[in-house]
Amino acid sequence: MKGLKTFQRGGIHPKGRKELTNTKKIVKADIPETLIVPFSQHLGAPAEVAVAAGDEVKEGMVIGKPSGFISAAIHSPVDGKIKEIKDIFLANGMKSKAAVIEKSEGFVPVEKKTQDWNNKTPEELTGIIKDSGIVGMGGATFPVNVKVSIPKGEKAEYLIVNGVECEPYLSADHRLMLERTSEIIEGLRILKKIVNPEKVAIGIEINKPDAIEAIRKKAAEEGFELDVIPLKLKYPQGDEKQLIKAVSGREVPSGGLPIAVGCVVINAGTVNAIYEAVVLEKPLYERVVSVSGNGIKNPGNYLTRVGTPVSALIEACGGTNGTPAKIVVGGPMMGFTIYDTETPVAKGTSGILVLTEKEVNAEKRTSCLSCGKCIGVCPMGLNPTKMFKFIDHSDYSGAMDIGLMDCKECGCCAYTCPAHIPLVQGMRLGKKMARKKVS
């Protein structure tokens, strides 16, 4: 691994546990009879509800309209009927309105035909991305039309594709890079026309040599200039600030956006969704989800309709091995434990982990040892234990003053803490309370 690029400050090396799913080809999951589609599946303002109970809907029809500059459209994943509009809790604990859709009897997904996009302007392509409700699919769920709209006076020197997928267990992007290689290259052509960067690069960790080779080979075959960069194994390299540092050597300033250092970062799964939106005229209403963990009977990567309850997807995977110790939506480092398996799959759902007691390995919290391990592994150069103490004493301003809002909630500090202090949960609470005070 010597000589491989990576970010320098902090980071950890958790067990990958990729072997449960990384050789499993993408399988279409069964579409349940009832889907629960949230109107808040993205960073920013929830979509405005555009349907009512009793309405008939079609696959791909807009059921939620963007309600602000940073917002995203929501589409029906099936033909069916709106049973009700109700409040639900998302995996992250936030409340959202959702459409409960009863699938039409005999529903068959529409076969999409390819469309020529080469004569479309960058503005038209950005409009398609917006209308299709494309958001970042690596977990951040930032509306992509906003991300690729470069502000006046700024220049995108780098378009960087995030093929890192550094969270343990997850392999959805890995399989997409292997099985949808042509689509990803075509999606990059579309993005290149929109963003007009000087250089296009993709960062892939070295534990995915087949993906590195597949992307490199396909780009060469199609004459697309793409710098494929193998990266050292290091978490959280999939965070865009760490990826930018690893690929370009540039450092995004505190509170700044990637464009401040001439970079635009797009996740590999998102690139595939952009291809589908522009070439197939398919809005974002399904995605690949890694269903993994030793608590699930058939771990794998499943092409899943948005709105599918976690329970239905677990059932489609053959059910559980006994009673799970924990079910996590997302990865084990940054994901959220859920207790209600009717929680639906959303646009940003990269994984569902069904974990056993052995995998969870829960330990009792003890007092801080002042060992400094959390400081050493923080990729943002923060002092997690000091921030946690401020938050624990309801001094949210004190935590803000020493960089709370720069915290990425990556979980490195909690992973390495010998006292098993819930540092990440503390940071999330601190941010929430600090925002309440400001508002």
C-alpha positions, -999 to 999 in steps of 0.1 A, spaced: 0 0 0 30 22 1 28 53 -20 -10 52 -23 -28 85 -20 -49 93 11 -57 121 35 -31 128 61 -49 138 94 -66 112 116 -87 83 103 -91 47 113 -91 12 99 -123 -6 109 -129 -42 97 -143 -40 62 -167 -70 64 -173 -64 26 -171 -102 19 -207 -107 29 -219 -88 -2 -191 -76 -25 -193 -106 -48 -231 -106 -49 -245 -93 -82 -273 -67 -80 -307 -84 -77 -341 -68 -82 -359 -68 -49 -396 -77 -49 -418 -46 -50 -442 -46 -19 -479 -42 -22 -477 -10 0 -450 16 -2 -444 45 22 -427 74 3 -414 103 25 -415 139 12 -382 146 30 -355 125 14 -329 152 9 -309 179 26 -330 211 27 -367 219 27 -391 189 25 -409 186 -9 -444 202 -11 -471 175 -11 -487 174 -46 -512 146 -41 -540 136 -18 -557 105 -5 -576 87 -33 -554 100 -61 -542 76 -88 -505 78 -95 -482 64 -122 -446 52 -119 -423 83 -122 -451 108 -116 -443 138 -94 -460 135 -60 -438 161 -42 -426 194 -56 -394 212 -45 -403 238 -19 -371 259 -19 -337 265 -35 -323 235 -16 -351 209 -20 -359 180 -43 -388 165 -62 -403 132 -51 -418 107 -76 -441 77 -73 -421 45 -75 -451 25 -88 -485 27 -105 -510 28 -77 -534 47 -55 -526 71 -26 -541 55 5 -532 83 28 -508 111 36 -494 106 71 -465 116 94 -437 91 99 -403 91 115 -373 87 92 -343 65 101 -325 96 115 -354 103 139 -368 133 120 -405 136 113 -417 137 77 -449 136 58 -452 105 36 -475 91 9 -488 56 15 -492 41 -19 -511 9 -27 -495 -7 -58 -518 -14 -87 -527 -51 -92 -505 -65 -120 -481 -35 -121 -452 -41 -144 -423 -15 -144 -421 5 -176 -392 -4 -199 -371 27 -206 -358 37 -240 -325 55 -244 -326 92 -255 -299 112 -272 -288 140 -250 -258 154 -269 -276 184 -283 -289 195 -249 -273 225 -233 -257 224 -198 -287 243 -185 -312 218 -200 -293 189 -185 -292 205 -151 -330 210 -154 -335 173 -161 -314 164 -130 -336 188 -109 -369 175 -123 -357 140 -117 -351 146 -80 -315 135 -81 -297 139 -48 -264 127 -35 -268 90 -29 -237 84 -7 -257 96 23 -255 134 23 -285 137 -1 -276 172 -12 -297 182 -43 -274 176 -73 -287 204 -95 -276 229 -69 -242 212 -66 -234 213 -103 -246 249 -107 -213 266 -104 -216 301 -89 -205 331 -110 -168 338 -105 -160 302 -95 -144 275 -116 -146 237 -113 -110 226 -120 -117 191 -107 -148 168 -111 -141 141 -86 -161 109 -85 -165 92 -51 -160 55 -56 -145 50 -21 -174 34 -2 -153 32 29 -181 22 54 -179 -14 65 -204 -39 50 -215 -16 22 -208 -26 -15 -237 -11 -35 -214 14 -53 -187 -13 -58 -213 -35 -77 -225 -5 -97 -190 3 -108 -187 -34 -120 -221 -39 -134 -230 -4 -147 -196 6 -159 -207 20 -193 -236 39 -176 -212 55 -152 -188 66 -180 -218 80 -199 -230 98 -167 -196 113 -164 -198 126 -200 -231 144 -190 -215 158 -159 -185 170 -178 -207 189 -202 -225 206 -173 -196 213 -150 -168 219 -177 -139 208 -154 -103 208 -164 -98 173 -150 -121 144 -142 -109 118 -116 -124 89 -97 -110 78 -63 -115 41 -55 -100 23 -24 -75 -4 -32 -98 -31 -17 -118 -28 -50 -92 -38 -76 -118 -52 -99 -137 -19 -99 -105 0 -105 -97 -22 -135 -132 -21 -149 -135 17 -148 -100 22 -162 -106 -2 -190 -140 11 -200 -128 48 -199 -99 38 -223 -122 19 -246 -146 48 -249 -119 74 -252 -130 93 -221 -101 110 -203 -105 99 -167 -78 97 -140 -85 65 -120 -68 69 -86 -63 39 -63 -65 50 -27 -51 36 5 -77 19 28 -86 45 54 -119 56 69 -135 82 64 -120 87 30 -155 87 14 -162 121 31 -158 147 3 -133 169 22 -110 139 29 -115 127 -7 -106 161 -21 -74 161 0 -65 126 -11 -71 132 -48 -61 168 -53 -40 177 -23 -63 207 -16 -80 214 17 -115 228 20 -115 256 46 -137 254 77 -173 261 68 -164 261 31 -177 241 2 -156 221 -23 -161 247 -50 -140 270 -28 -110 250 -38 -122 244 -74 -137 209 -68 -171 192 -74 -176 158 -58 -202 133 -70 -208 98 -57 -206 69 -81 -242 58 -74 -253 94 -81 -235 94 -115 -255 63 -124 -287 80 -114 -278 110 -135 -273 87 -165 -307 71 -159 -324 105 -155 -309 120 -187 -306 90 -210 -335 69 -198 -358 97 -186 -361 79 -153 -365 99 -121 -348 88 -88 -374 63 -74 -352 32 -69 -316 26 -58 -292 -3 -50 -292 -11 -12 -266 -34 4 -285 -56 28 -258 -72 50 -248 -84 85 -247 -119 99 -283 -115 111 -297 -117 76 -302 -150 57 -293 -138 22 -270 -108 23 -266 -90 -10 -272 -59 -31 -308 -53 -40 -323 -28 -65 -350 -15 -43 -379 9 -49 -379 40 -27 -407 36 -1 -401 -1 4 -404 -8 42 -373 -22 57 -394 -52 69 -403 -60 32 -367 -58 21 -356 -81 49 -384 -105 39 -372 -104 3 -338 -114 16 -351 -145 32 -356 -131 67 -334 -130 97 -312 -155 115 -329 -154 148 -336 -121 166 -313 -93 155 -294 -74 182 -296 -42 161 -309 -30 127 -290 -1 112 -300 20 82 -268 31 64 -233 19 75 -222 10 110 -202 42 114 -226 69 103 -259 50 101 -289 51 124 -303 23 145 -340 18 139 -367 1 160 -396 4 136 -390 -19 106 -418 -1 87 -392 27 82 -389 31 44 -360 30 21 -352 65 9 -330 80 -18 -300 81 6 -304 46 20 -271 29 10 -275 -1 33 -296 -20 58 -275 -39 83 -290 -67 104 -265 -73 131 -260 -100 157 -249 -96 194 -214 -106 184 -212 -79 157 -226 -52 179 -203 -60 208 -219 -34 230 -198 -23 260 -208 -3 290 -199 34 291 -173 45 317 -157 78 326 -134 96 301 -98 85 305 -84 117 290 -63 94 267 -66 117 237 -73 88 212 -104 106 199 -82 137 191 -56 116 173 -82 99 149 -104 130 142 -100 137 104 -111 173 110 -85 180 137 -111 186 164 -112 178 201 -142 155 205 -139 148 242 -138 186 250 -168 193 227 -187 164 243 -181 178 278 -194 212 267 -225 195 252 -230 173 283 -232 204 304 -256 221 279 -229 246 269 -237 244 231 -220 278 224 -188 265 239 -189 235 217 -196 257 186 -166 279 195 -142 249 192 -156 236 159 -187 216 165 -202 225 131 -170 211 114 -177 177 129 -186 152 101 -202 127 125 -179 101 110 -177 80 142 -139 77 143 -138 92 178 -165 68 192 -149 38 175 -116 44 192 -129 55 226 -118 30 253 -145 44 276 -173 37 251 -186 73 254 -214 80 228 -194 108 212 -212 109 178 -247 110 194 -234 138 216 -223 158 185 -256 153 168 -275 165 199 -252 195 203 -257 206 167 -295 202 170 -296 222 202 -272 249 189 -294 254 158 -324 257 180 -307 284 200 -298 303 168 -333 301 153 
